[in-house]
Each structure stands twice: as C-alpha cells, then as structure tokens.
Amino acid sequence: MSEAPQTPTLPDRLSIDPSSAHYNAAVFEHDIGIRFNEKERFDVEEYCVSEGWIKVPAGKKVDRKGKPLLLTLKGKVEAFYK
C-alpha cells in the first residue's frame, strides 16, 4: 500500500520571495490557497495569519530592484492546501 505524501504544516507567515526569511520551499511543493475576508485570492505575495494581513502587488509598479511594490491589506486570513 502506498501512503499519500505528508504535507508540511502551513506556517503562520509565508512569503513567495526566495530571498525572504519567511520563504519555505517545502510548502511550495504543494498547491496552497489563501482566503482573505472569506474570498480566495490568487495574487498574494506574503501573508501572516496571526497578525491578519496579506501583501499584494500594487499594479505594475516596481521598486529600483525590479520587485513589485506591495500593498498590505488587513483582515481575516486563512491558508489551506488545495
């Protein structure tokens, strides 16, 4: 019998930027989703469940290093595996 691969526990705070201290490659091997204020979001760059915020890109604006400028939105955050 083959067992289903174990999914790591979703962290309280996670970022998609590999240079961030909150990046976790093991989590991104699986498909995850973010629900913000009861609505699923697909543009989240970083989140924190305990503090209740997400960071999303501010349109097409970028900083001088070419990374998108991020807006912080506050509300109810839920992270889940799809």
Secondary structure, 3 states (H helix, E strand, C coil): CCCCCCCCCCCCEEECCCCCCCCCCCHHHCCEEEEECCEEECCCCEEECCCCEEEEEEEEEECCCCCEEEEEEECCEEEEEC
